[in-house]
Structure formats: structure tokens, C-alpha cells
Amino acid sequence: MIALITVSISAIGGILLGLPSAYFGGWTDMLVMRGVDIMLSFPYILLTLAVVAMLGPSLTNAMIAIGVAGMPGYARLARSQILSVREEDFVTAARSVGADDLRIMVAHVLPNVLSTLLVYITLQAPGTLLSAAALSFLGLGAQPPMPEWGAMMVNSRTFLASAPWAVLAPGLTIFAVILGLNVFGNALRDVLDPRVG
């Protein structure tokens, strides 16, 4: 749930920033990309901690913070892909038959960059899980009695000498899920990459 929600916030927000920025260019592109550059000037974890500190410690706020901190990467990736797609002949053909800009962006440009964005989503999901666990470990994520792997690790650390499995179980679960998502992302990249034949 954490990975799905945080990646959805990052991806939707990043695409909503990158799509009009790349499609229209000019002042729109400059203003949006300077805002993205400002967000990128802060370290990821510092930006996440700042958002959580403003909103207050909770799992929901941690997911929002991680999602907001991940938006710049999606915006830049969407922009770079759309800059090349907007010059294709099918976009010119759609414009020549009278399609408006919104229809061209949603129906013609976005579907042609979704495979790259989908691979990026699967490769970023493990990082969001790790960030959520780290925030919970610091006491800024899930609050007791809500079960969350990072919170389970911090609550069990006092029993490390007498019951190490209480810390190992959530730690190994985080490791297994992150490894599985990375393998899935790599496999998806191989399937969707047109250069691999």
C-alpha cells in the first residue's frame, strides 16, 4: 500500500508537471523546470523530513512527503521523453485534423511515453518502501499501534539480545520485497525495451 500510494503521488504529480512543460515549451517549460530544479536542490531525505515536519508524524503524511519528494524525477523523465515524442509525425497529423492540445497530450503523446515511465515506477517503488521504513524508524512515519516494518524494527530493538528474530523478521521482509521489486523492474525494462530483441 505504501509503495503504491507514494509512487502514484510521485508519478501523477511528475507527469502533470512534465507533460505541459515539454509539450508547450517556452515560458511554461522554463517556469516548471526551474521549480523542479529548486526541489532537486534539496537532498531527498531532507525534503522528505521537511514535509513530514510541516504535516506532522503519521503514515499518511509520510506517504505524502515521500510522494512529493519523488515528483521532480518523474517530471524530468516525462519531459525528456515528451520532448522527442512531440516532434513525431503522428502528433503533427493529429494537430492537422483539428485535435486540440489537451487531446493530443492525453491521447497521443502520453501513451507513447508510458512504457518508460512504467519501468521507472517499478524501479522507484523499492526506494519509497525504504524511505517509509526509515521515517517510521525515526518516529516520523507510522505511529503505534499501526503495524509497519520500520516501526516494528524500532519497537523491537530493545529485545535485540534476547529475541533477535523480532528485528530480523521485518528487516528481512523489507529486504525480500525490495529485491523482488527490483527484479520485477529489471524484467519489465527488458520486456518493454524496443532495443532488446
C-alpha atoms as an extended CHARMM CRD file, in Angstrom:
* protein
*
       197  EXT
         1         1  MET       CA              0.0000000000        0.0000000000        0.0000000000  PROA      1               0.0000000000
         2         2  ILE       CA              2.8080000000        2.4100000000        0.9140000000  PROA      2               0.0000000000
         3         3  ALA       CA              4.6940000000        1.8310000000       -2.3390000000  PROA      3               0.0000000000
         4         4  LEU       CA              1.5110000000        2.0830000000       -4.4240000000  PROA      4               0.0000000000
         5         5  ILE       CA              0.3200000000        5.3410000000       -2.8620000000  PROA      5               0.0000000000
         6         6  THR       CA              3.6900000000        7.0980000000       -2.7630000000  PROA      6               0.0000000000
         7         7  VAL       CA              4.6130000000        6.0970000000       -6.3140000000  PROA      7               0.0000000000
         8         8  SER       CA              1.1520000000        7.1610000000       -7.5230000000  PROA      8               0.0000000000
         9         9  ILE       CA              1.5660000000       10.6120000000       -5.9340000000  PROA      9               0.0000000000
        10        10  SER       CA              5.0570000000       10.9830000000       -7.4240000000  PROA      10              0.0000000000
        11        11  ALA       CA              4.1240000000        9.6980000000      -10.8830000000  PROA      11              0.0000000000
        12        12  ILE       CA              0.8620000000       11.6240000000      -11.2850000000  PROA      12              0.0000000000
        13        13  GLY       CA              2.3700000000       14.8400000000       -9.9250000000  PROA      13              0.0000000000
        14        14  GLY       CA              5.5210000000       14.4770000000      -12.0230000000  PROA      14              0.0000000000
        15        15  ILE       CA              3.5780000000       13.7280000000      -15.2100000000  PROA      15              0.0000000000
        16        16  LEU       CA              1.2350000000       16.6760000000      -14.6000000000  PROA      16              0.0000000000
        17        17  LEU       CA              4.3260000000       18.8950000000      -14.3120000000  PROA      17              0.0000000000
        18        18  GLY       CA              6.3920000000       17.3960000000      -17.1390000000  PROA      18              0.0000000000
        19        19  LEU       CA              3.6870000000       16.8870000000      -19.7860000000  PROA      19              0.0000000000
        20        20  PRO       CA              2.5710000000       20.5040000000      -20.3320000000  PROA      20              0.0000000000
        21        21  SER       CA              6.1100000000       21.7460000000      -19.6950000000  PROA      21              0.0000000000
        22        22  ALA       CA              7.5870000000       19.7230000000      -22.5560000000  PROA      22              0.0000000000
        23        23  TYR       CA              4.5880000000       19.9990000000      -24.8790000000  PROA      23              0.0000000000
        24        24  PHE       CA              4.1900000000       23.7790000000      -24.7710000000  PROA      24              0.0000000000
        25        25  GLY       CA              7.8410000000       24.7140000000      -24.1830000000  PROA      25              0.0000000000
        26        26  GLY       CA              8.8280000000       28.3730000000      -23.8570000000  PROA      26              0.0000000000
        27        27  TRP       CA              7.9080000000       30.1670000000      -20.6260000000  PROA      27              0.0000000000
        28        28  THR       CA              5.8400000000       27.2320000000      -19.3630000000  PROA      28              0.0000000000
        29        29  ASP       CA              8.8100000000       24.9120000000      -19.6700000000  PROA      29              0.0000000000
        30        30  MET       CA             11.1850000000       27.3860000000      -18.0620000000  PROA      30              0.0000000000
        31        31  LEU       CA              8.9460000000       28.1210000000      -15.0630000000  PROA      31              0.0000000000
        32        32  VAL       CA              8.0720000000       24.4800000000      -14.3620000000  PROA      32              0.0000000000
        33        33  MET       CA             11.6360000000       23.2390000000      -14.7440000000  PROA      33              0.0000000000
        34        34  ARG       CA             13.0440000000       25.9790000000      -12.5010000000  PROA      34              0.0000000000
        35        35  GLY       CA             10.5620000000       24.8820000000       -9.8190000000  PROA      35              0.0000000000
        36        36  VAL       CA             11.6640000000       21.2730000000      -10.3120000000  PROA      36              0.0000000000
        37        37  ASP       CA             15.3210000000       22.3690000000      -10.0930000000  PROA      37              0.0000000000
        38        38  ILE       CA             14.6090000000       24.0990000000       -6.7850000000  PROA      38              0.0000000000
        39        39  MET       CA             13.0760000000       20.8760000000       -5.4290000000  PROA      39              0.0000000000
        40        40  LEU       CA             16.0730000000       18.8880000000       -6.6970000000  PROA      40              0.0000000000
        41        41  SER       CA             18.4820000000       21.2640000000       -4.9600000000  PROA      41              0.0000000000
        42        42  PHE       CA             17.3900000000       19.8160000000       -1.6080000000  PROA      42              0.0000000000
        43        43  PRO       CA             18.6100000000       16.3260000000       -0.6720000000  PROA      43              0.0000000000
        44        44  TYR       CA             15.7910000000       13.7610000000       -0.9880000000  PROA      44              0.0000000000
        45        45  ILE       CA             15.7320000000       12.7650000000        2.6850000000  PROA      45              0.0000000000
        46        46  LEU       CA             15.9200000000       16.4010000000        3.8380000000  PROA      46              0.0000000000
        47        47  LEU       CA             12.9750000000       17.3540000000        1.6290000000  PROA      47              0.0000000000
        48        48  THR       CA             11.0170000000       14.3620000000        2.9470000000  PROA      48              0.0000000000
        49        49  LEU       CA             11.8090000000       15.2400000000        6.5750000000  PROA      49              0.0000000000
        50        50  ALA       CA             10.8070000000       18.8830000000        5.9820000000  PROA      50              0.0000000000
        51        51  VAL       CA              7.4160000000       17.9070000000        4.5410000000  PROA      51              0.0000000000
        52        52  VAL       CA              6.7550000000       15.4230000000        7.3790000000  PROA      52              0.0000000000
        53        53  ALA       CA              7.7900000000       18.0480000000        9.9450000000  PROA      53              0.0000000000
        54        54  MET       CA              5.2770000000       20.5100000000        8.4350000000  PROA      54              0.0000000000
        55        55  LEU       CA              2.4260000000       17.9840000000        8.2230000000  PROA      55              0.0000000000
        56        56  GLY       CA              3.1210000000       16.0610000000       11.4500000000  PROA      56              0.0000000000
        57        57  PRO       CA              4.2200000000       12.4700000000       12.0720000000  PROA      57              0.0000000000
        58        58  SER       CA              1.8400000000        9.8550000000       10.6610000000  PROA      58              0.0000000000
        59        59  LEU       CA              1.9150000000        7.1780000000        7.9820000000  PROA      59              0.0000000000
        60        60  THR       CA             -0.3670000000        9.1970000000        5.6910000000  PROA      60              0.0000000000
        61        61  ASN       CA              1.8180000000       12.2810000000        5.9800000000  PROA      61              0.0000000000
        62        62  ALA       CA              4.9480000000       10.1800000000        5.4210000000  PROA      62              0.0000000000
        63        63  MET       CA              3.4570000000        8.7970000000        2.1980000000  PROA      63              0.0000000000
        64        64  ILE       CA              2.5620000000       12.3130000000        1.0360000000  PROA      64              0.0000000000
        65        65  ALA       CA              6.0740000000       13.5570000000        1.8720000000  PROA      65              0.0000000000
        66        66  ILE       CA              7.7850000000       10.7120000000        0.0140000000  PROA      66              0.0000000000
        67        67  GLY       CA              5.4430000000       11.2090000000       -2.9410000000  PROA      67              0.0000000000
        68        68  VAL       CA              6.1290000000       14.9550000000       -3.1280000000  PROA      68              0.0000000000
        69        69  ALA       CA              9.8920000000       14.4250000000       -2.8060000000  PROA      69              0.0000000000
        70        70  GLY       CA              9.7970000000       11.9580000000       -5.7260000000  PROA      70              0.0000000000
        71        71  MET       CA              7.9270000000       14.2430000000       -8.1470000000  PROA      71              0.0000000000
        72        72  PRO       CA             10.9650000000       16.0080000000       -9.6690000000  PROA      72              0.0000000000
        73        73  GLY       CA             12.4450000000       12.7740000000      -11.0190000000  PROA      73              0.0000000000
        74        74  TYR       CA              9.2070000000       11.8460000000      -12.7660000000  PROA      74              0.0000000000
        75        75  ALA       CA              8.7820000000       15.3950000000      -14.1040000000  PROA      75              0.0000000000
        76        76  ARG       CA             12.2490000000       15.4200000000      -15.6540000000  PROA      76              0.0000000000
        77        77  LEU       CA             11.8580000000       11.9320000000      -17.1170000000  PROA      77              0.0000000000
        78        78  ALA       CA              8.4160000000       12.7420000000      -18.5720000000  PROA      78              0.0000000000
        79        79  ARG       CA              9.7490000000       15.9940000000      -20.0110000000  PROA      79              0.0000000000
        80        80  SER       CA             12.7410000000       14.3400000000      -21.6780000000  PROA      80              0.0000000000
        81        81  GLN       CA             10.5790000000       11.6400000000      -23.2670000000  PROA      81              0.0000000000
        82        82  ILE       CA              7.8550000000       14.0500000000      -24.3960000000  PROA      82              0.0000000000
        83        83  LEU       CA             10.3510000000       16.4600000000      -25.9870000000  PROA      83              0.0000000000
        84        84  SER       CA             11.2020000000       13.7820000000      -28.5550000000  PROA      84              0.0000000000
        85        85  VAL       CA              7.6650000000       12.4090000000      -28.9780000000  PROA      85              0.0000000000
        86        86  ARG       CA              6.0510000000       15.8200000000      -29.6280000000  PROA      86              0.0000000000
        87        87  GLU       CA              8.0610000000       16.1560000000      -32.8500000000  PROA      87              0.0000000000
        88        88  GLU       CA              6.7940000000       12.8560000000      -34.3110000000  PROA      88              0.0000000000
        89        89  ASP       CA              4.6060000000       12.7470000000      -37.4180000000  PROA      89              0.0000000000
        90        90  PHE       CA              1.5570000000       11.3480000000      -35.6210000000  PROA      90              0.0000000000
        91        91  VAL       CA              1.4290000000       14.4710000000      -33.4080000000  PROA      91              0.0000000000
        92        92  THR       CA              1.5920000000       16.6990000000      -36.4800000000  PROA      92              0.0000000000
        93        93  ALA       CA             -1.1360000000       14.5920000000      -38.1330000000  PROA      93              0.0000000000
        94        94  ALA       CA             -3.3890000000       14.8760000000      -35.0640000000  PROA      94              0.0000000000
        95        95  ARG       CA             -2.8690000000       18.6310000000      -34.9940000000  PROA      95              0.0000000000
        96        96  SER       CA             -3.6330000000       18.9300000000      -38.7190000000  PROA      96              0.0000000000
        97        97  VAL       CA             -7.0300000000       17.2080000000      -38.3510000000  PROA      97              0.0000000000
        98        98  GLY       CA             -8.0300000000       19.6980000000      -35.6610000000  PROA      98              0.0000000000
        99        99  ALA       CA             -7.2660000000       17.9000000000      -32.3860000000  PROA      99              0.0000000000
       100       100  ASP       CA             -6.7980000000       20.3450000000      -29.5150000000  PROA      100             0.0000000000
       101       101  ASP       CA             -3.6800000000       20.3790000000      -27.3270000000  PROA      101             0.0000000000
       102       102  LEU       CA             -5.2760000000       18.5110000000      -24.4000000000  PROA      102             0.0000000000
       103       103  ARG       CA             -6.4330000000       15.6630000000      -26.6460000000  PROA      103             0.0000000000
       104       104  ILE       CA             -3.0290000000       15.4100000000      -28.3220000000  PROA      104             0.0000000000
       105       105  MET       CA             -1.2560000000       15.3080000000      -24.9480000000  PROA      105             0.0000000000
       106       106  VAL       CA             -3.5780000000       12.7160000000      -23.3820000000  PROA      106             0.0000000000
       107       107  ALA       CA             -4.4380000000       10.5240000000      -26.3740000000  PROA      107             0.0000000000
       108       108  HSD       CA             -1.2720000000       10.6670000000      -28.4720000000  PROA      108             0.0000000000
       109       109  VAL       CA              1.7750000000       11.8390000000      -26.5210000000  PROA      109             0.0000000000
       110       110  LEU       CA              1.2440000000       10.2670000000      -23.0780000000  PROA      110             0.0000000000
       111       111  PRO       CA              0.5910000000        6.6700000000      -24.2810000000  PROA      111             0.0000000000
       112       112  ASN       CA              3.8820000000        6.7580000000      -26.1890000000  PROA      112             0.0000000000
       113       113  VAL       CA              5.9370000000        7.5520000000      -23.0850000000  PROA      113             0.0000000000
       114       114  LEU       CA              4.0860000000        5.3540000000      -20.5920000000  PROA      114             0.0000000000
       115       115  SER       CA              6.3290000000        2.3030000000      -21.0580000000  PROA      115             0.0000000000
       116       116  THR       CA              9.4030000000        4.2710000000      -19.9470000000  PROA      116             0.0000000000
       117       117  LEU       CA              7.5020000000        5.7920000000      -17.0280000000  PROA      117             0.0000000000
       118       118  LEU       CA              6.1600000000        2.3750000000      -16.0140000000  PROA      118             0.0000000000
       119       119  VAL       CA              9.6660000000        0.9540000000      -15.8030000000  PROA      119             0.0000000000
       120       120  TYR       CA             10.7940000000        3.9740000000      -13.7810000000  PROA      120             0.0000000000
       121       121  ILE       CA              7.8460000000        3.4530000000      -11.4180000000  PROA      121             0.0000000000
       122       122  THR       CA              8.8190000000       -0.1720000000      -10.7440000000  PROA      122             0.0000000000
       123       123  LEU       CA             12.4380000000        0.8270000000      -10.1640000000  PROA      123             0.0000000000
       124       124  GLN       CA             11.4810000000        3.6670000000       -7.7780000000  PROA      124             0.0000000000
       125       125  ALA       CA              8.9600000000        1.6720000000       -5.7110000000  PROA      125             0.0000000000
       126       126  PRO       CA             11.6480000000       -0.0860000000       -3.6000000000  PROA      126             0.0000000000
       127       127  GLY       CA             13.1510000000        3.2770000000       -2.6560000000  PROA      127             0.0000000000
       128       128  THR       CA              9.7960000000        4.5360000000       -1.4400000000  PROA      128             0.0000000000
       129       129  LEU       CA              9.3840000000        1.4680000000        0.7670000000  PROA      129             0.0000000000
       130       130  LEU       CA             12.8270000000        2.0140000000        2.2340000000  PROA      130             0.0000000000
       131       131  SER       CA             12.1070000000        5.7130000000        2.8190000000  PROA      131             0.0000000000
       132       132  ALA       CA              8.8200000000        4.9150000000        4.5700000000  PROA      132             0.0000000000
       133       133  ALA       CA             10.5530000000        2.3520000000        6.7940000000  PROA      133             0.0000000000
       134       134  ALA       CA             13.2970000000        4.8860000000        7.5890000000  PROA      134             0.0000000000
       135       135  LEU       CA             10.7570000000        7.5630000000        8.5160000000  PROA      135             0.0000000000
       136       136  SER       CA              8.9010000000        5.1050000000       10.7490000000  PROA      136             0.0000000000
       137       137  PHE       CA             12.1950000000        4.0700000000       12.3300000000  PROA      137             0.0000000000
       138       138  LEU       CA             12.8460000000        7.7450000000       13.1430000000  PROA      138             0.0000000000
       139       139  GLY       CA              9.3510000000        8.0690000000       14.6310000000  PROA      139             0.0000000000
       140       140  LEU       CA              8.0050000000       10.2500000000       11.8150000000  PROA      140             0.0000000000
       141       141  GLY       CA              6.0520000000        7.5940000000        9.9320000000  PROA      141             0.0000000000
       142       142  ALA       CA              3.5590000000        5.0490000000       11.2230000000  PROA      142             0.0000000000
       143       143  GLN       CA              2.6020000000        5.6340000000       14.8500000000  PROA      143             0.0000000000
       144       144  PRO       CA              1.7350000000        2.8530000000       17.3470000000  PROA      144             0.0000000000
       145       145  PRO       CA             -0.3060000000        0.6820000000       17.2520000000  PROA      145             0.0000000000
       146       146  MET       CA             -0.2440000000        0.7500000000       13.4140000000  PROA      146             0.0000000000
       147       147  PRO       CA              1.9180000000       -2.1190000000       12.1320000000  PROA      147             0.0000000000
       148       148  GLU       CA              4.6640000000       -1.0550000000        9.7260000000  PROA      148             0.0000000000
       149       149  TRP       CA              8.0250000000       -2.7150000000        9.1360000000  PROA      149             0.0000000000
       150       150  GLY       CA             10.1570000000        0.2850000000       10.1550000000  PROA      150             0.0000000000
       151       151  ALA       CA              8.0520000000        0.8480000000       13.2760000000  PROA      151             0.0000000000
       152       152  MET       CA              8.2720000000       -2.8740000000       14.1080000000  PROA      152             0.0000000000
       153       153  MET       CA             12.0650000000       -2.6810000000       13.9120000000  PROA      153             0.0000000000
       154       154  VAL       CA             12.3200000000        0.3510000000       16.1970000000  PROA      154             0.0000000000
       155       155  ASN       CA              9.8860000000       -1.1530000000       18.7240000000  PROA      155             0.0000000000
       156       156  SER       CA             11.8110000000       -4.4600000000       18.7760000000  PROA      156             0.0000000000
       157       157  ARG       CA             15.3420000000       -3.1010000000       19.0570000000  PROA      157             0.0000000000
       158       158  THR       CA             15.2730000000       -3.2760000000       22.8730000000  PROA      158             0.0000000000
       159       159  PHE       CA             14.8420000000       -7.0530000000       22.5680000000  PROA      159             0.0000000000
       160       160  LEU       CA             17.7520000000       -7.4710000000       20.1440000000  PROA      160             0.0000000000
       161       161  ALA       CA             19.8530000000       -9.5320000000       22.5880000000  PROA      161             0.0000000000
       162       162  SER       CA             17.0440000000      -11.7810000000       23.8530000000  PROA      162             0.0000000000
       163       163  ALA       CA             14.8380000000      -12.0610000000       20.7340000000  PROA      163             0.0000000000
       164       164  PRO       CA             16.7670000000      -11.0720000000       17.5920000000  PROA      164             0.0000000000
       165       165  TRP       CA             14.0480000000      -12.5060000000       15.3220000000  PROA      165             0.0000000000
       166       166  ALA       CA             11.7610000000       -9.6260000000       16.3320000000  PROA      166             0.0000000000
       167       167  VAL       CA             14.0980000000       -7.2540000000       14.4720000000  PROA      167             0.0000000000
       168       168  LEU       CA             15.2340000000       -9.7210000000       11.7950000000  PROA      168             0.0000000000
       169       169  ALA       CA             11.7320000000      -10.6020000000       10.5930000000  PROA      169             0.0000000000
       170       170  PRO       CA             10.6840000000       -7.0900000000        9.4640000000  PROA      170             0.0000000000
       171       171  GLY       CA             14.2210000000       -6.3360000000        8.2420000000  PROA      171             0.0000000000
       172       172  LEU       CA             14.3770000000       -9.4670000000        6.0850000000  PROA      172             0.0000000000
       173       173  THR       CA             10.8440000000       -8.7830000000        4.8320000000  PROA      173             0.0000000000
       174       174  ILE       CA             11.8750000000       -5.2860000000        3.7100000000  PROA      174             0.0000000000
       175       175  PHE       CA             14.9280000000       -6.8160000000        2.0040000000  PROA      175             0.0000000000
       176       176  ALA       CA             12.8660000000       -9.5100000000        0.2310000000  PROA      176             0.0000000000
       177       177  VAL       CA             10.1920000000       -7.1120000000       -1.0210000000  PROA      177             0.0000000000
       178       178  ILE       CA             12.7420000000       -4.5600000000       -2.2600000000  PROA      178             0.0000000000
       179       179  LEU       CA             14.7520000000       -7.2940000000       -4.0060000000  PROA      179             0.0000000000
       180       180  GLY       CA             11.5790000000       -8.6670000000       -5.6220000000  PROA      180             0.0000000000
       181       181  LEU       CA             10.5010000000       -5.2290000000       -6.8620000000  PROA      181             0.0000000000
       182       182  ASN       CA             13.9750000000       -4.5660000000       -8.2880000000  PROA      182             0.0000000000
       183       183  VAL       CA             13.9850000000       -7.8780000000      -10.1440000000  PROA      183             0.0000000000
       184       184  PHE       CA             10.4780000000       -7.1720000000      -11.4450000000  PROA      184             0.0000000000
       185       185  GLY       CA             11.5280000000       -3.6890000000      -12.6060000000  PROA      185             0.0000000000
       186       186  ASN       CA             14.5660000000       -5.0630000000      -14.4340000000  PROA      186             0.0000000000
       187       187  ALA       CA             12.4560000000       -7.7580000000      -16.1220000000  PROA      187             0.0000000000
       188       188  LEU       CA              9.8240000000       -5.2020000000      -17.1210000000  PROA      188             0.0000000000
       189       189  ARG       CA             12.5200000000       -2.9530000000      -18.5850000000  PROA      189             0.0000000000
       190       190  ASP       CA             13.8160000000       -5.8600000000      -20.6830000000  PROA      190             0.0000000000
       191       191  VAL       CA             10.3080000000       -6.6810000000      -21.9360000000  PROA      191             0.0000000000
       192       192  LEU       CA              9.3660000000       -3.0920000000      -22.8180000000  PROA      192             0.0000000000
       193       193  ASP       CA             12.7450000000       -2.0300000000      -24.2610000000  PROA      193             0.0000000000
       194       194  PRO       CA             12.4130000000       -1.9770000000      -28.0460000000  PROA      194             0.0000000000
       195       195  ARG       CA             16.1980000000       -2.2730000000      -28.4530000000  PROA      195             0.0000000000
       196       196  VAL       CA             16.2140000000       -5.7330000000      -26.8280000000  PROA      196             0.0000000000
       197       197  GLY       CA             15.2160000000       -8.3310000000      -29.3880000000  PROA      197             0.0000000000
